[in-house]
Amino acid sequence: MANIPLRAYEKMIDELIEQNNLQEAIAHCKHILKSYPKCISTYRILGKAFLEEKAYNETADVFKRVLTVYPDDFISHVGMSLVREN
């Protein structure tokens, strides 16, 4: 596999989400988290993918993890409010 900076990889995953390739985006996020289990930015992207897939239990779990580390994280709060609406 080619070496790619983490930020570029995450940007590519965000583009997959925008193209509605949610399963592929989730798989890439999980791949990153195997090597970097504390990568909060990847958890945010994973939560976004789960939210788009309407997997609300998984979304809530991921965003709760982010909020444990960053209690003021805007993206996670918005994601959690969308989960609670649905």
Secondary structure, DSSP 8 states (H G I E B T S, - for coil): -----HHHHHHHHHHHHHTT-HHHHHHHHHHHHHH-TT-HHHHHHHHHHHHHTT-HHHHHHHHHHHHHH-TT-HHHHHHHHHHHH-
